[in-house]
């Protein structure tokens, strides 16, 4: 499956894949699949909490050891983090025995643009 066309690290290129806020233009079939994958990944409360914990880090990244306190077991946390990575929402990097997560470049601007209301 696609990673929301977020393979590029150029944030401007990433933010342009979805060009209009919802309600201003019809989505293409490809964009609707990408957006559905993103929202499907975020529709689980544990995943949404994990995503928000990573996004809220002042350093821009979070060690799994610092964000795993979401009321589920460690293997379940790993499963949810994998789903967020597969949806293109998070990136990860292993450092020694810990894995660090960060929001994929351009994801937050794309989400904000998609959900912004035009007046």
Biopython code that builds the backbone (N, CA, C, O; Angstrom):
import numpy as np
from Bio.PDB.StructureBuilder import StructureBuilder

atoms = [
    (1, "UNK", "N", (0.825, -1.178, 0.000)),
    (1, "UNK", "CA", (0.000, 0.000, 0.000)),
    (1, "UNK", "C", (0.875, 1.249, 0.000)),
    (1, "UNK", "O", (2.043, 1.207, 0.388)),
    (2, "UNK", "N", (0.314, 2.313, -0.423)),
    (2, "UNK", "CA", (1.025, 3.584, -0.519)),
    (2, "UNK", "C", (1.309, 4.159, 0.856)),
    (2, "UNK", "O", (0.564, 3.916, 1.804)),
    (3, "UNK", "N", (2.387, 4.920, 0.962)),
    (3, "UNK", "CA", (2.706, 5.636, 2.185)),
    (3, "UNK", "C", (2.288, 7.085, 2.071)),
    (3, "UNK", "O", (3.081, 7.973, 2.382)),
    (4, "UNK", "N", (1.080, 7.349, 1.638)),
    (4, "UNK", "CA", (0.537, 8.697, 1.544)),
    (4, "UNK", "C", (1.362, 9.593, 0.646)),
    (4, "UNK", "O", (1.304, 10.815, 0.783)),
    (5, "UNK", "N", (2.113, 9.035, -0.250)),
    (5, "UNK", "CA", (3.005, 9.799, -1.116)),
    (5, "UNK", "C", (3.961, 10.640, -0.288)),
    (5, "UNK", "O", (4.366, 11.725, -0.707)),
    (6, "UNK", "N", (4.322, 10.142, 0.886)),
    (6, "UNK", "CA", (5.195, 10.889, 1.775)),
    (6, "UNK", "C", (6.620, 10.361, 1.712)),
    (6, "UNK", "O", (7.388, 10.542, 2.657)),
    (7, "UNK", "N", (6.981, 9.716, 0.618)),
    (7, "UNK", "CA", (8.332, 9.207, 0.491)),
    (7, "UNK", "C", (9.342, 10.339, 0.382)),
    (7, "UNK", "O", (10.487, 10.185, 0.806)),
    (8, "UNK", "N", (8.943, 11.461, -0.171)),
    (8, "UNK", "CA", (9.819, 12.604, -0.356)),
    (8, "UNK", "C", (10.092, 13.269, 0.979)),
    (8, "UNK", "O", (9.208, 13.337, 1.832)),
    (9, "UNK", "N", (11.316, 13.764, 1.169)),
    (9, "UNK", "CA", (11.619, 14.503, 2.388)),
    (9, "UNK", "C", (11.477, 15.999, 2.160)),
    (9, "UNK", "O", (11.675, 16.779, 3.091)),
    (10, "UNK", "N", (11.140, 16.421, 0.949)),
    (10, "UNK", "CA", (10.905, 17.825, 0.650)),
    (10, "UNK", "C", (9.503, 18.179, 1.137)),
    (10, "UNK", "O", (8.512, 17.755, 0.543)),
    (11, "UNK", "N", (9.420, 18.961, 2.225)),
    (11, "UNK", "CA", (8.125, 19.249, 2.846)),
    (11, "UNK", "C", (7.168, 19.968, 1.911)),
    (11, "UNK", "O", (5.961, 19.732, 1.973)),
    (12, "UNK", "N", (7.675, 20.842, 1.043)),
    (12, "UNK", "CA", (6.787, 21.539, 0.106)),
    (12, "UNK", "C", (6.176, 20.550, -0.879)),
    (12, "UNK", "O", (4.991, 20.648, -1.201)),
    (13, "UNK", "N", (6.971, 19.600, -1.359)),
    (13, "UNK", "CA", (6.453, 18.592, -2.281)),
    (13, "UNK", "C", (5.429, 17.717, -1.576)),
    (13, "UNK", "O", (4.395, 17.381, -2.153)),
    (14, "UNK", "N", (5.711, 17.343, -0.328)),
    (14, "UNK", "CA", (4.795, 16.506, 0.430)),
    (14, "UNK", "C", (3.487, 17.240, 0.678)),
    (14, "UNK", "O", (2.408, 16.675, 0.493)),
    (15, "UNK", "N", (3.580, 18.491, 1.094)),
    (15, "UNK", "CA", (2.381, 19.250, 1.431)),
    (15, "UNK", "C", (1.514, 19.538, 0.211)),
    (15, "UNK", "O", (0.346, 19.897, 0.361)),
    (16, "UNK", "N", (2.056, 19.390, -0.980)),
    (16, "UNK", "CA", (1.282, 19.696, -2.176)),
    (16, "UNK", "C", (0.496, 18.510, -2.720)),
    (16, "UNK", "O", (-0.275, 18.683, -3.664)),
    (17, "UNK", "N", (0.658, 17.317, -2.165)),
    (17, "UNK", "CA", (-0.045, 16.169, -2.745)),
    (17, "UNK", "C", (-1.545, 16.281, -2.576)),
    (17, "UNK", "O", (-2.300, 15.741, -3.384)),
    (18, "UNK", "N", (-1.978, 16.952, -1.571)),
    (18, "UNK", "CA", (-3.404, 17.168, -1.394)),
    (18, "UNK", "C", (-3.638, 18.663, -1.467)),
    (18, "UNK", "O", (-3.371, 19.391, -0.512)),
    (19, "UNK", "N", (-4.129, 19.107, -2.581)),
    (19, "UNK", "CA", (-4.029, 20.534, -2.899)),
    (19, "UNK", "C", (-5.169, 21.398, -2.384)),
    (19, "UNK", "O", (-4.988, 22.614, -2.313)),
    (20, "UNK", "N", (-6.315, 20.871, -2.024)),
    (20, "UNK", "CA", (-7.443, 21.709, -1.617)),
    (20, "UNK", "C", (-8.039, 21.194, -0.306)),
    (20, "UNK", "O", (-8.077, 19.986, -0.075)),
    (21, "UNK", "N", (-8.500, 22.099, 0.547)),
    (21, "UNK", "CA", (-9.222, 21.664, 1.746)),
    (21, "UNK", "C", (-10.482, 20.885, 1.350)),
    (21, "UNK", "O", (-11.058, 21.127, 0.290)),
    (22, "UNK", "N", (-10.898, 19.966, 2.195)),
    (22, "UNK", "CA", (-12.131, 19.234, 1.930)),
    (22, "UNK", "C", (-13.276, 20.231, 1.806)),
    (22, "UNK", "O", (-13.350, 21.204, 2.557)),
    (23, "UNK", "N", (-14.143, 19.988, 0.875)),
    (23, "UNK", "CA", (-15.284, 20.870, 0.666)),
    (23, "UNK", "C", (-15.061, 21.923, -0.388)),
    (23, "UNK", "O", (-15.996, 22.632, -0.760)),
    (24, "UNK", "N", (-13.818, 22.046, -0.890)),
    (24, "UNK", "CA", (-13.562, 23.039, -1.929)),
    (24, "UNK", "C", (-13.371, 22.404, -3.296)),
    (24, "UNK", "O", (-13.601, 23.046, -4.321)),
    (25, "UNK", "N", (-12.957, 21.161, -3.314)),
    (25, "UNK", "CA", (-12.759, 20.450, -4.580)),
    (25, "UNK", "C", (-12.932, 18.962, -4.332)),
    (25, "UNK", "O", (-12.726, 18.471, -3.222)),
    (26, "UNK", "N", (-13.307, 18.267, -5.367)),
    (26, "UNK", "CA", (-13.482, 16.824, -5.274)),
    (26, "UNK", "C", (-12.122, 16.146, -5.189)),
    (26, "UNK", "O", (-11.194, 16.526, -5.904)),
    (27, "UNK", "N", (-11.995, 15.151, -4.326)),
    (27, "UNK", "CA", (-10.749, 14.402, -4.201)),
    (27, "UNK", "C", (-10.599, 13.428, -5.355)),
    (27, "UNK", "O", (-11.580, 12.868, -5.844)),
    (28, "UNK", "N", (-9.374, 13.235, -5.778)),
    (28, "UNK", "CA", (-9.106, 12.205, -6.779)),
    (28, "UNK", "C", (-9.187, 10.846, -6.099)),
    (28, "UNK", "O", (-9.144, 10.759, -4.871)),
    (29, "UNK", "N", (-9.301, 9.804, -6.880)),
    (29, "UNK", "CA", (-9.348, 8.450, -6.322)),
    (29, "UNK", "C", (-8.064, 8.143, -5.558)),
    (29, "UNK", "O", (-8.107, 7.556, -4.478)),
    (30, "UNK", "N", (-6.929, 8.538, -6.114)),
    (30, "UNK", "CA", (-5.642, 8.270, -5.459)),
    (30, "UNK", "C", (-5.525, 9.022, -4.137)),
    (30, "UNK", "O", (-5.104, 8.449, -3.132)),
    (31, "UNK", "N", (-5.897, 10.305, -4.132)),
    (31, "UNK", "CA", (-5.824, 11.078, -2.893)),
    (31, "UNK", "C", (-6.781, 10.537, -1.837)),
    (31, "UNK", "O", (-6.453, 10.530, -0.651)),
    (32, "UNK", "N", (-7.955, 10.086, -2.254)),
    (32, "UNK", "CA", (-8.913, 9.570, -1.274)),
    (32, "UNK", "C", (-8.383, 8.304, -0.611)),
    (32, "UNK", "O", (-8.630, 8.080, 0.574)),
    (33, "UNK", "N", (-7.658, 7.474, -1.358)),
    (33, "UNK", "CA", (-7.047, 6.269, -0.776)),
    (33, "UNK", "C", (-5.977, 6.673, 0.233)),
    (33, "UNK", "O", (-5.927, 6.130, 1.336)),
    (34, "UNK", "N", (-5.124, 7.619, -0.138)),
    (34, "UNK", "CA", (-4.051, 8.074, 0.749)),
    (34, "UNK", "C", (-4.612, 8.676, 2.028)),
    (34, "UNK", "O", (-4.133, 8.380, 3.122)),
    (35, "UNK", "N", (-5.618, 9.515, 1.891)),
    (35, "UNK", "CA", (-6.212, 10.174, 3.051)),
    (35, "UNK", "C", (-6.925, 9.161, 3.939)),
    (35, "UNK", "O", (-6.848, 9.248, 5.165)),
    (36, "UNK", "N", (-7.608, 8.214, 3.340)),
    (36, "UNK", "CA", (-8.300, 7.185, 4.117)),
    (36, "UNK", "C", (-7.306, 6.369, 4.936)),
    (36, "UNK", "O", (-7.590, 6.041, 6.088)),
    (37, "UNK", "N", (-6.149, 6.035, 4.370)),
    (37, "UNK", "CA", (-5.132, 5.299, 5.119)),
    (37, "UNK", "C", (-4.655, 6.093, 6.325)),
    (37, "UNK", "O", (-4.463, 5.537, 7.407)),
    (38, "UNK", "N", (-4.467, 7.384, 6.137)),
    (38, "UNK", "CA", (-4.023, 8.254, 7.221)),
    (38, "UNK", "C", (-5.068, 8.290, 8.335)),
    (38, "UNK", "O", (-4.738, 8.092, 9.504)),
    (39, "UNK", "N", (-6.326, 8.540, 7.976)),
    (39, "UNK", "CA", (-7.369, 8.634, 8.988)),
    (39, "UNK", "C", (-7.684, 7.281, 9.620)),
    (39, "UNK", "O", (-8.038, 7.213, 10.797)),
    (40, "UNK", "N", (-7.560, 6.217, 8.854)),
    (40, "UNK", "CA", (-7.773, 4.882, 9.420)),
    (40, "UNK", "C", (-6.747, 4.618, 10.509)),
    (40, "UNK", "O", (-7.084, 4.101, 11.574)),
    (41, "UNK", "N", (-5.493, 4.973, 10.244)),
    (41, "UNK", "CA", (-4.444, 4.779, 11.247)),
    (41, "UNK", "C", (-4.716, 5.621, 12.486)),
    (41, "UNK", "O", (-4.452, 5.175, 13.603)),
    (42, "UNK", "N", (-5.235, 6.824, 12.310)),
    (42, "UNK", "CA", (-5.488, 7.717, 13.438)),
    (42, "UNK", "C", (-6.825, 7.464, 14.127)),
    (42, "UNK", "O", (-7.111, 8.071, 15.159)),
    (43, "UNK", "N", (-7.644, 6.577, 13.571)),
    (43, "UNK", "CA", (-8.979, 6.364, 14.138)),
    (43, "UNK", "C", (-8.961, 5.536, 15.419)),
    (43, "UNK", "O", (-9.966, 5.477, 16.126)),
    (44, "UNK", "N", (-7.853, 4.909, 15.721)),
    (44, "UNK", "CA", (-7.730, 4.144, 16.959)),
    (44, "UNK", "C", (-7.266, 5.090, 18.070)),
    (44, "UNK", "O", (-6.294, 5.820, 17.877)),
    (45, "UNK", "N", (-7.934, 5.096, 19.224)),
    (45, "UNK", "CA", (-7.553, 6.022, 20.298)),
    (45, "UNK", "C", (-6.099, 5.868, 20.770)),
    (45, "UNK", "O", (-5.438, 6.863, 21.068)),
    (46, "UNK", "N", (-5.608, 4.644, 20.837)),
    (46, "UNK", "CA", (-4.221, 4.441, 21.268)),
    (46, "UNK", "C", (-3.262, 5.027, 20.236)),
    (46, "UNK", "O", (-2.283, 5.679, 20.600)),
    (47, "UNK", "N", (-3.534, 4.802, 18.963)),
    (47, "UNK", "CA", (-2.672, 5.357, 17.914)),
    (47, "UNK", "C", (-2.717, 6.884, 17.921)),
    (47, "UNK", "O", (-1.687, 7.538, 17.756)),
    (48, "UNK", "N", (-3.890, 7.440, 18.111)),
    (48, "UNK", "CA", (-4.009, 8.890, 18.151)),
    (48, "UNK", "C", (-3.221, 9.464, 19.329)),
    (48, "UNK", "O", (-2.565, 10.497, 19.196)),
    (49, "UNK", "N", (-3.287, 8.796, 20.475)),
    (49, "UNK", "CA", (-2.500, 9.254, 21.633)),
    (49, "UNK", "C", (-1.010, 9.149, 21.362)),
    (49, "UNK", "O", (-0.258, 10.072, 21.676)),
    (50, "UNK", "N", (-0.573, 8.033, 20.781)),
    (50, "UNK", "CA", (0.852, 7.873, 20.474)),
    (50, "UNK", "C", (1.314, 8.939, 19.489)),
    (50, "UNK", "O", (2.376, 9.537, 19.663)),
    (51, "UNK", "N", (0.508, 9.174, 18.448)),
    (51, "UNK", "CA", (0.857, 10.187, 17.450)),
    (51, "UNK", "C", (0.954, 11.560, 18.115)),
    (51, "UNK", "O", (1.887, 12.315, 17.843)),
    (52, "UNK", "N", (0.003, 11.885, 18.980)),
    (52, "UNK", "CA", (0.024, 13.200, 19.632)),
    (52, "UNK", "C", (1.197, 13.322, 20.589)),
    (52, "UNK", "O", (1.765, 14.405, 20.726)),
    (53, "UNK", "N", (1.572, 12.238, 21.253)),
    (53, "UNK", "CA", (2.736, 12.269, 22.145)),
    (53, "UNK", "C", (4.006, 12.562, 21.352)),
    (53, "UNK", "O", (4.843, 13.351, 21.791)),
    (54, "UNK", "N", (4.153, 11.937, 20.202)),
    (54, "UNK", "CA", (5.331, 12.183, 19.374)),
    (54, "UNK", "C", (5.302, 13.613, 18.844)),
    (54, "UNK", "O", (6.310, 14.318, 18.904)),
    (55, "UNK", "N", (4.161, 14.041, 18.332)),
    (55, "UNK", "CA", (4.048, 15.381, 17.748)),
    (55, "UNK", "C", (4.272, 16.475, 18.783)),
    (55, "UNK", "O", (4.714, 17.569, 18.431)),
    (56, "UNK", "N", (3.979, 16.208, 20.043)),
    (56, "UNK", "CA", (4.088, 17.223, 21.090)),
    (56, "UNK", "C", (5.496, 17.354, 21.669)),
    (56, "UNK", "O", (5.737, 18.234, 22.496)),
    (57, "UNK", "N", (6.409, 16.515, 21.260)),
    (57, "UNK", "CA", (7.757, 16.566, 21.824)),
    (57, "UNK", "C", (8.483, 17.830, 21.383)),
    (57, "UNK", "O", (8.532, 18.124, 20.188)),
    (58, "UNK", "N", (9.044, 18.577, 22.318)),
    (58, "UNK", "CA", (9.754, 19.807, 21.952)),
    (58, "UNK", "C", (10.994, 19.546, 21.098)),
    (58, "UNK", "O", (11.422, 20.418, 20.342)),
    (59, "UNK", "N", (11.563, 18.366, 21.216)),
    (59, "UNK", "CA", (12.753, 18.035, 20.426)),
    (59, "UNK", "C", (12.407, 17.541, 19.027)),
    (59, "UNK", "O", (13.291, 17.394, 18.182)),
    (60, "UNK", "N", (11.123, 17.284, 18.778)),
    (60, "UNK", "CA", (10.711, 16.790, 17.474)),
    (60, "UNK", "C", (10.751, 15.287, 17.346)),
    (60, "UNK", "O", (10.360, 14.738, 16.316)),
    (61, "UNK", "N", (11.220, 14.612, 18.383)),
    (61, "UNK", "CA", (11.249, 13.155, 18.358)),
    (61, "UNK", "C", (11.050, 12.621, 19.768)),
    (61, "UNK", "O", (11.257, 13.325, 20.756)),
    (62, "UNK", "N", (10.639, 11.346, 19.834)),
    (62, "UNK", "CA", (10.387, 10.726, 21.130)),
    (62, "UNK", "C", (10.913, 9.310, 21.137)),
    (62, "UNK", "O", (10.742, 8.559, 20.177)),
    (63, "UNK", "N", (11.554, 8.958, 22.234)),
    (63, "UNK", "CA", (11.981, 7.577, 22.435)),
    (63, "UNK", "C", (10.746, 6.762, 22.804)),
    (63, "UNK", "O", (9.879, 7.229, 23.543)),
    (64, "UNK", "N", (10.677, 5.559, 22.289)),
    (64, "UNK", "CA", (9.537, 4.704, 22.619)),
    (64, "UNK", "C", (9.433, 4.523, 24.129)),
    (64, "UNK", "O", (8.337, 4.333, 24.657)),
    (65, "UNK", "N", (10.553, 4.579, 24.820)),
    (65, "UNK", "CA", (10.533, 4.422, 26.282)),
    (65, "UNK", "C", (9.783, 5.559, 26.965)),
    (65, "UNK", "O", (9.305, 5.391, 28.087)),
    (66, "UNK", "N", (9.669, 6.717, 26.309)),
    (66, "UNK", "CA", (8.997, 7.875, 26.893)),
    (66, "UNK", "C", (7.529, 8.005, 26.511)),
    (66, "UNK", "O", (6.809, 8.808, 27.104)),
    (67, "UNK", "N", (7.074, 7.234, 25.538)),
    (67, "UNK", "CA", (5.688, 7.405, 25.061)),
    (67, "UNK", "C", (4.842, 6.160, 25.221)),
    (67, "UNK", "O", (3.674, 6.167, 24.831)),
    (68, "UNK", "N", (5.388, 5.089, 25.780)),
    (68, "UNK", "CA", (4.659, 3.819, 25.799)),
    (68, "UNK", "C", (3.616, 3.708, 26.910)),
    (68, "UNK", "O", (2.937, 2.686, 27.010)),
    (69, "UNK", "N", (3.476, 4.727, 27.737)),
    (69, "UNK", "CA", (2.503, 4.689, 28.834)),
    (69, "UNK", "C", (1.113, 5.137, 28.370)),
    (69, "UNK", "O", (0.621, 6.193, 28.768)),
    (70, "UNK", "N", (0.498, 4.322, 27.529)),
    (70, "UNK", "CA", (-0.830, 4.649, 26.997)),
    (70, "UNK", "C", (-1.880, 3.612, 27.401)),
    (70, "UNK", "O", (-2.952, 3.542, 26.800)),
    (71, "UNK", "N", (-1.570, 2.817, 28.411)),
    (71, "UNK", "CA", (-2.557, 1.882, 28.952)),
    (71, "UNK", "C", (-2.641, 0.540, 28.271)),
    (71, "UNK", "O", (-3.575, -0.223, 28.519)),
    (72, "UNK", "N", (-1.671, 0.231, 27.405)),
    (72, "UNK", "CA", (-1.642, -1.077, 26.759)),
    (72, "UNK", "C", (-0.231, -1.662, 26.923)),
    (72, "UNK", "O", (0.700, -0.954, 27.307)),
    (73, "UNK", "N", (-0.088, -2.943, 26.633)),
    (73, "UNK", "CA", (1.200, -3.605, 26.792)),
    (73, "UNK", "C", (2.217, -3.111, 25.760)),
    (73, "UNK", "O", (1.842, -2.536, 24.738)),
    (74, "UNK", "N", (3.491, -3.337, 26.031)),
    (74, "UNK", "CA", (4.555, -2.903, 25.133)),
    (74, "UNK", "C", (4.419, -3.508, 23.740)),
    (74, "UNK", "O", (4.604, -2.786, 22.760)),
    (75, "UNK", "N", (4.102, -4.810, 23.601)),
    (75, "UNK", "CA", (3.910, -5.343, 22.243)),
    (75, "UNK", "C", (2.765, -4.657, 21.487)),
    (75, "UNK", "O", (2.832, -4.496, 20.269)),
    (76, "UNK", "N", (1.720, -4.257, 22.211)),
    (76, "UNK", "CA", (0.607, -3.558, 21.574)),
    (76, "UNK", "C", (1.035, -2.157, 21.146)),
    (76, "UNK", "O", (0.638, -1.686, 20.080)),
    (77, "UNK", "N", (1.839, -1.490, 21.967)),
    (77, "UNK", "CA", (2.381, -0.182, 21.590)),
    (77, "UNK", "C", (3.189, -0.325, 20.301)),
    (77, "UNK", "O", (3.040, 0.479, 19.381)),
    (78, "UNK", "N", (4.039, -1.345, 20.234)),
    (78, "UNK", "CA", (4.847, -1.571, 19.026)),
    (78, "UNK", "C", (3.971, -1.799, 17.805)),
    (78, "UNK", "O", (4.264, -1.289, 16.724)),
    (79, "UNK", "N", (2.906, -2.556, 17.968)),
    (79, "UNK", "CA", (1.968, -2.806, 16.868)),
    (79, "UNK", "C", (1.364, -1.496, 16.368)),
    (79, "UNK", "O", (1.314, -1.252, 15.162)),
    (80, "UNK", "N", (0.907, -0.655, 17.295)),
    (80, "UNK", "CA", (0.283, 0.609, 16.902)),
    (80, "UNK", "C", (1.291, 1.560, 16.265)),
    (80, "UNK", "O", (0.956, 2.256, 15.306)),
    (81, "UNK", "N", (2.502, 1.603, 16.771)),
    (81, "UNK", "CA", (3.530, 2.447, 16.163)),
    (81, "UNK", "C", (3.860, 1.969, 14.750)),
    (81, "UNK", "O", (4.103, 2.781, 13.857)),
    (82, "UNK", "N", (3.868, 0.654, 14.550)),
    (82, "UNK", "CA", (4.108, 0.106, 13.207)),
    (82, "UNK", "C", (2.994, 0.538, 12.256)),
    (82, "UNK", "O", (3.269, 0.896, 11.111)),
    (83, "UNK", "N", (1.757, 0.511, 12.706)),
    (83, "UNK", "CA", (0.635, 0.936, 11.866)),
    (83, "UNK", "C", (0.766, 2.416, 11.494)),
    (83, "UNK", "O", (0.477, 2.793, 10.359)),
    (84, "UNK", "N", (1.193, 3.244, 12.428)),
    (84, "UNK", "CA", (1.400, 4.664, 12.139)),
    (84, "UNK", "C", (2.534, 4.865, 11.144)),
    (84, "UNK", "O", (2.453, 5.739, 10.281)),
    (85, "UNK", "N", (3.595, 4.061, 11.256)),
    (85, "UNK", "CA", (4.690, 4.138, 10.275)),
    (85, "UNK", "C", (4.212, 3.686, 8.901)),
    (85, "UNK", "O", (4.521, 4.326, 7.895)),
    (86, "UNK", "N", (3.469, 2.600, 8.851)),
    (86, "UNK", "CA", (2.976, 2.084, 7.567)),
    (86, "UNK", "C", (2.054, 3.079, 6.872)),
    (86, "UNK", "O", (2.000, 3.118, 5.643)),
    (87, "UNK", "N", (1.338, 3.873, 7.637)),
    (87, "UNK", "CA", (0.442, 4.876, 7.069)),
    (87, "UNK", "C", (1.205, 6.128, 6.639)),
    (87, "UNK", "O", (0.620, 7.043, 6.057)),
    (88, "UNK", "N", (2.506, 6.173, 6.922)),
    (88, "UNK", "CA", (3.316, 7.311, 6.526)),
    (88, "UNK", "C", (3.245, 8.483, 7.487)),
    (88, "UNK", "O", (3.684, 9.586, 7.160)),
    (89, "UNK", "N", (2.697, 8.250, 8.668)),
    (89, "UNK", "CA", (2.534, 9.328, 9.639)),
    (89, "UNK", "C", (3.763, 9.525, 10.524)),
    (89, "UNK", "O", (4.058, 10.645, 10.941)),
    (90, "UNK", "N", (4.474, 8.446, 10.806)),
    (90, "UNK", "CA", (5.665, 8.510, 11.645)),
    (90, "UNK", "C", (6.862, 7.919, 10.917)),
    (90, "UNK", "O", (6.723, 7.075, 10.032)),
    (91, "UNK", "N", (8.031, 8.380, 11.311)),
    (91, "UNK", "CA", (9.294, 7.779, 10.898)),
    (91, "UNK", "C", (9.983, 7.292, 12.158)),
    (91, "UNK", "O", (9.718, 7.799, 13.248)),
    (92, "UNK", "N", (10.867, 6.309, 12.020)),
    (92, "UNK", "CA", (11.564, 5.804, 13.200)),
    (92, "UNK", "C", (13.033, 5.590, 12.897)),
    (92, "UNK", "O", (13.446, 5.432, 11.748)),
    (93, "UNK", "N", (13.807, 5.591, 13.975)),
    (93, "UNK", "CA", (15.245, 5.359, 13.872)),
    (93, "UNK", "C", (15.689, 4.608, 15.118)),
    (93, "UNK", "O", (15.408, 5.024, 16.242)),
    (94, "UNK", "N", (16.387, 3.496, 14.906)),
    (94, "UNK", "CA", (16.904, 2.722, 16.037)),
    (94, "UNK", "C", (18.245, 3.311, 16.459)),
    (94, "UNK", "O", (19.124, 3.559, 15.634)),
    (95, "UNK", "N", (18.377, 3.528, 17.766)),
    (95, "UNK", "CA", (19.636, 3.987, 18.364)),
    (95, "UNK", "C", (19.931, 3.063, 19.530)),
    (95, "UNK", "O", (19.253, 3.096, 20.557)),
    (96, "UNK", "N", (20.942, 2.246, 19.357)),
    (96, "UNK", "CA", (21.288, 1.223, 20.348)),
    (96, "UNK", "C", (20.066, 0.337, 20.576)),
    (96, "UNK", "O", (19.582, -0.290, 19.633)),
    (97, "UNK", "N", (19.558, 0.272, 21.807)),
    (97, "UNK", "CA", (18.431, -0.624, 22.059)),
    (97, "UNK", "C", (17.079, 0.086, 22.029)),
    (97, "UNK", "O", (16.049, -0.548, 22.261)),
    (98, "UNK", "N", (17.064, 1.403, 21.746)),
    (98, "UNK", "CA", (15.819, 2.158, 21.729)),
    (98, "UNK", "C", (15.475, 2.617, 20.318)),
    (98, "UNK", "O", (16.350, 2.801, 19.472)),
    (99, "UNK", "N", (14.178, 2.796, 20.089)),
    (99, "UNK", "CA", (13.704, 3.322, 18.816)),
    (99, "UNK", "C", (13.121, 4.710, 19.079)),
    (99, "UNK", "O", (12.349, 4.909, 20.017)),
    (100, "UNK", "N", (13.505, 5.653, 18.237)),
    (100, "UNK", "CA", (13.024, 7.029, 18.341)),
    (100, "UNK", "C", (12.065, 7.304, 17.184)),
    (100, "UNK", "O", (12.307, 6.892, 16.050)),
    (101, "UNK", "N", (10.980, 8.002, 17.486)),
    (101, "UNK", "CA", (9.944, 8.297, 16.502)),
    (101, "UNK", "C", (9.823, 9.800, 16.309)),
    (101, "UNK", "O", (10.035, 10.581, 17.236)),
    (102, "UNK", "N", (9.480, 10.188, 15.090)),
    (102, "UNK", "CA", (9.190, 11.589, 14.766)),
    (102, "UNK", "C", (8.069, 11.595, 13.721)),
    (102, "UNK", "O", (7.900, 10.645, 12.956)),
    (103, "UNK", "N", (7.321, 12.678, 13.714)),
    (103, "UNK", "CA", (6.266, 12.827, 12.714)),
    (103, "UNK", "C", (6.944, 12.956, 11.356)),
    (103, "UNK", "O", (7.913, 13.701, 11.211)),
    (104, "UNK", "N", (6.442, 12.241, 10.376)),
    (104, "UNK", "CA", (7.014, 12.288, 9.026)),
    (104, "UNK", "C", (6.935, 13.713, 8.493)),
    (104, "UNK", "O", (5.952, 14.414, 8.734)),
    (105, "UNK", "N", (7.965, 14.145, 7.769)),
    (105, "UNK", "CA", (7.977, 15.516, 7.238)),
    (105, "UNK", "C", (6.731, 15.806, 6.397)),
    (105, "UNK", "O", (6.343, 15.019, 5.534)),
    (106, "UNK", "N", (6.125, 16.941, 6.671)),
    (106, "UNK", "CA", (4.985, 17.390, 5.885)),
    (106, "UNK", "C", (3.635, 16.879, 6.317)),
    (106, "UNK", "O", (2.616, 17.359, 5.819)),
    (107, "UNK", "N", (3.585, 15.920, 7.228)),
    (107, "UNK", "CA", (2.302, 15.323, 7.608)),
    (107, "UNK", "C", (1.381, 16.339, 8.268)),
    (107, "UNK", "O", (0.217, 16.456, 7.885)),
    (108, "UNK", "N", (1.881, 17.072, 9.248)),
    (108, "UNK", "CA", (1.010, 18.028, 9.953)),
    (108, "UNK", "C", (0.500, 19.135, 9.034)),
    (108, "UNK", "O", (-0.680, 19.478, 9.110)),
    (109, "UNK", "N", (1.345, 19.714, 8.163)),
    (109, "UNK", "CA", (0.800, 20.711, 7.229)),
    (109, "UNK", "C", (-0.254, 20.136, 6.284)),
    (109, "UNK", "O", (-1.237, 20.809, 5.973)),
    (110, "UNK", "N", (-0.058, 18.899, 5.823)),
    (110, "UNK", "CA", (-1.044, 18.270, 4.933)),
    (110, "UNK", "C", (-2.367, 18.102, 5.669)),
    (110, "UNK", "O", (-3.431, 18.408, 5.129)),
    (111, "UNK", "N", (-2.294, 17.610, 6.914)),
    (111, "UNK", "CA", (-3.521, 17.418, 7.684)),
    (111, "UNK", "C", (-4.207, 18.755, 7.929)),
    (111, "UNK", "O", (-5.426, 18.863, 7.797)),
    (112, "UNK", "N", (-3.428, 19.774, 8.286)),
    (112, "UNK", "CA", (-4.018, 21.093, 8.550)),
    (112, "UNK", "C", (-4.654, 21.659, 7.287)),
    (112, "UNK", "O", (-5.749, 22.217, 7.338)),
    (113, "UNK", "N", (-3.977, 21.518, 6.162)),
    (113, "UNK", "CA", (-4.513, 22.026, 4.901)),
    (113, "UNK", "C", (-5.789, 21.292, 4.501)),
    (113, "UNK", "O", (-6.762, 21.906, 4.063)),
    (114, "UNK", "N", (-5.772, 19.997, 4.656)),
    (114, "UNK", "CA", (-6.919, 19.178, 4.294)),
    (114, "UNK", "C", (-8.145, 19.546, 5.118)),
    (114, "UNK", "O", (-9.258, 19.589, 4.595)),
    (115, "UNK", "N", (-7.943, 19.811, 6.404)),
    (115, "UNK", "CA", (-9.059, 20.058, 7.302)),
    (115, "UNK", "C", (-9.382, 21.535, 7.494)),
    (115, "UNK", "O", (-10.319, 21.881, 8.214)),
    (116, "UNK", "N", (-8.604, 22.404, 6.849)),
    (116, "UNK", "CA", (-8.868, 23.828, 7.039)),
    (116, "UNK", "C", (-10.191, 24.212, 6.385)),
    (116, "UNK", "O", (-10.602, 23.647, 5.372)),
    (117, "UNK", "N", (-10.822, 25.168, 6.988)),
    (117, "UNK", "CA", (-12.101, 25.642, 6.478)),
    (117, "UNK", "C", (-11.866, 26.924, 5.711)),
    (117, "UNK", "O", (-11.195, 27.836, 6.193)),
    (118, "UNK", "N", (-12.419, 26.987, 4.521)),
    (118, "UNK", "CA", (-12.324, 28.209, 3.753)),
    (118, "UNK", "C", (-13.559, 29.057, 4.013)),
    (118, "UNK", "O", (-14.649, 28.534, 4.246)),
    (119, "UNK", "N", (-13.379, 30.339, 3.971)),
    (119, "UNK", "CA", (-14.532, 31.213, 4.206)),
    (119, "UNK", "C", (-14.761, 32.103, 3.019)),
    (119, "UNK", "O", (-15.688, 32.913, 3.025)),
]
sb = StructureBuilder()
sb.init_structure("model")
sb.init_model(0)
sb.init_chain("A")
sb.init_seg("    ")
for serial, (resi, resn, name, xyz) in enumerate(atoms, 1):
    if name == "N":
        sb.init_residue(resn, " ", resi, " ")
    sb.init_atom(name, np.array(xyz, "f"), 0.0, 1.0, " ", f" {name:<3s}", serial, name[0])
structure = sb.get_structure()
